Amino acid sequence: MGHHFDHGPKPRTTIDLAGIIGIIVSVGITVDSYIVYFERLKDEARSGRTVRSSVDRGFASAFRTVLAADAVSLLGALILYFISVGPVKGFALFLGISTILDVVLTYFFTRPFVILLGRSHSGSDASTMSVASGLGVGVGVTP
C-alpha cells in the first residue's frame, strides 16, 4: 500500500511575450549606457586630455546621464507595474529589474574595466585594439 504525498503545485517558471520584450528593451538600455559613456570619453579625448584622465572625467559626466535616464525608466516601470495587470505587469517587472542591473553593471563592471584598459600601457597607446584607438587619439589617428 503506497502513500502519495502531494507537496503542492510544482513551481513553473515561464516567460511570456511581454517578458521577452522586457529583456529586449533591457539590452537597449544597457547598450545606450555604453554609448553615452564612450561618447563622453571621446569628447574628453578630443578636448586634448590623455586617455587616463578622459576615462575618469568621462565616467563622472556619463554616469550622471545614465542615472538620470535610468531613474526615468525605473519610475516608468514602477508606475506601469502598479497600474497594469497581466502580461504588461511582466514587462514592467523586467524593465525595472533591467534598469537596476544597468546601473549596477555600469558602475561595478564597465567603469573598472575601462579604467583598467585606459591605465594599461597597451590601452593608452594608439594600437589597433586600444582605448586610445577607439577614442580616435594617438599617433596617426585623426579625431
Disulfide bonds with the S-S distance in Angstrom:
none
